[in-house]
Amino acid sequence: MMMGNGPRSDGDNARQRILEFLDGNQGTHLSAIIRALQLGNHQATIHLKTLVDQGKIWCRKEGQFQRYYTMKIPPNTAIKDLPHPPQLFTPDTMQFKIIDRLARSPNSQAVKGPLTQGILADELNCSQQLISHHLISLEKNNCVKSKKTGFRKKWRVCAPGLQAITGGLRSLSTVDQHDLSALIAHYSQYQG
């Protein structure tokens, strides 16, 4: 089958979905686009390259991420003025599991005193170093906040953290399985 120059028309719907998604989520990186739109890595990369070549979107390297923007954001915008999409974590990520655990029962009956990194690591079946890495990253993104008490830190979930796990769920049926009243109760104790 001979193919002409330019993008294949059978990808128009996928590219339109990407444009619509980026329009509401300026600055999203490749893996977030793949997760949100349930595209394959190769498929998303080809469509993003096509959209860049067509002048419909542009991208900027930021650390390890390539962030994508529609032309509503001028390419010469200063880095400090570029929008960043909200964090979204799916239930299969460690960030989701950490926030979920902290928000649901920060002081379970099996735990005496504050929930520590060691206890989180044991409960989530991973290393303390991994928990520490994610807690630092989550704190930088305002998803959690720490308060030093003695030699330990006490962690609490902030509003962006709750949004990151409830917005990262794929369907309302999954949200229904979550005890959202516990999340709201946890967050409301820090209001005021």
N, C-alpha and C positions, 0 to 999 in steps of 0.2 A: 504494500500500500504506500503510495507516494504521499508525502506530507508537504504542504506548502510552507513558506516562511511565516513565522509568527506563532503566537500561542494557539493551541488547539481549542476549538470552541466547546468541546465537552468539559472543559475545566471552568467555564464561565460561572456556573453556579457556585462552585467552591471559592473562586476568587471573590464573588459578590458577598458570600458569607464572611470571608476574611475581612473585606472592606467594612462591612457593617459591624463586625466585632471590634475592629480597630477604631472605628469611629467613636465607640463608647468606652474603649479601653486603650487610649493612646499610651504608647510606651511599653506595650506588652512585648515580652520576649518569645522566641520560637517555641520553647517547651510549653509555655502557658497557652499559646495559640493552639498547639497540637492537642493539649488536654481539653481545652474549652470546646473546640470544634470537632474533637475526635477524628483528627486527620492523621495519616501516617507521616513520619518524619520527612521522607523523600517527597511525598505529595505536597506537604506544606512548604518545604523549601523551594520547590519548583514554582508553586503559585506565588509565593512572596517575591521571588526573583522576577517573575513575569510582571507583577504589579509595580515593582521598583523600576524595571525597564520601561514600562508604560507611563511612568511619571505619576502614578496614582498614590504611591506611598514612598517613604524614604526610611532609612534606618541609620542608627548610630551605635557604635560599639561602646559598651559601658561595662568595664570589667570583663567578666566572662560572658556577658549577655550581649546579644545584638537586639536592640530595641527598635520597634517599628512604630511609625507615625503616619497618619494620613496627611494630605497636603493642607488640611485645615491648620496644622501646626507648621509654620515656616521652617524650612531646613536650617536657616541661620539663627534659630532661637538659641539663646545662651543655655548651657547645660543646666544651670540652677533654675531656669524658668520652665524647663520641660516637665510636662505632667507625668506622673507615675500611676499606673493602675493600682487598685486596691489588691492586697494580698488575698489569694484564694488557695486553700489547701483541700485536697481531696482526702477521703478517709484512709487511703492507702499510704499517706505520707507520714513521716515521723513528726513533722510540725503539727499536723492535725491531731495526732495521738497525744502529744504533749499538751496542747491547748485544751483538748477535750478532757484530759485527765485533771488538769488544774482547775478547769471551770466546773466540772461536775462535782467533785468532792475534794476540795483542797486539804481537808483534814479527815480522811476516812477513819473509821473506828479502829482499823487495824494499825493505824499509824499514830504514834505518840509524838506530839509536837508538830512543827512545820514539815511540809512535804519537801524532802531534800532531793538533790540530784541523784544521790545513790538509791533512794527509794524509787524515784521515777525510773531509773535505769533497770532496777530489779523488776518492777511492774511491767515495763515495756520491753523487757528482754533484750537490752542493748547495753553498750558501755556508758560509763559516766562521761567519758570524753565526748561521745556523740550527743548526749543530753546537753552538756555544757555548750557545745558548738551551736546547737539549735536554739537554746535559750538565749545566748548572746545575739544571734541573728534575729530572733523573734523580738528581743528587746530593742534592737536597732530599728526595727520596723514598727515599733509601738504596739505590737500585739500582746506583749506581756510587760510587766513592770516588776522590778525587784526592790526589796527593802532589806538592808542588812540588819540582822538581829544577832548580835554577838559575832560568832565566827561564821555564821550561815546566812544565806539569803532566803527570804521568804518571797515567793513568786505569786503574782496574781494576774489574771487575764484582764486586758483592757478591751474597750469597744471594738477596735480594729481586729483584735484576735477573735472575738465572737463572730464578727462579720466574715472573717477569713475561713472559719470552719462551717458556718451556716451557709455562706455563699458558695463554698466549695463542694457542697453536696450536690449530687447530680439530679436528684428528683425530689418532688414533694413527699413521695412515699418514704424516702430515706429520712427526710426531715421529721416526718411523723414518728419514726422510730426513736428519735432523740428526745430526751426529756428537756425540751426548751425552757420549761419553767425553772428547772435547776440552773440553767445557764443565766437566765434573767435574774434569778434570786442571787446568784453569785455576783453578778456585775452590780446589781443595785446596792449591795452592801458597801460599795466603794463610792457611791454617789454622795454628793453633799459635802 
